[in-house]
Amino acid sequence: MEIREVLARNLRKARQAKGLSQEELAHRAGVDRTYVSALERRVYAASIEVVDRLARELDVDAADLLRRPTRREASATKAKP
């Protein structure tokens, strides 16, 4: 799994768990909504500074946004329709 895909999955999961729209997260982190959307669609690779700002607004560690899923988690994700 590429690091862009890892970030995209973890970012979307953390954002949704926090109940934030892309627009609200972007506003809080000081980036454009289209940038958050592009990160979640794996269009862009984020700088470490942006990863840190997003993580702070999501109340997670930056490392959590870059953590690859375990094999079990990856298998469970693939099994979902």
HELIX and SHEET records of a PDB file:
HELIX    1   1 ILE A    3  ALA A   17  1                                  15    
HELIX    2   2 GLN A   22  ALA A   29  1                                   8    
HELIX    3   3 ARG A   33  GLU A   40  1                                   8    
HELIX    4   4 ILE A   48  LEU A   58  1                                  11    
HELIX    5   5 ALA A   62  LEU A   66  1                                   5    
HELIX    6   6 ARG A   71  ALA A   79  1                                   9    
END                                                                             
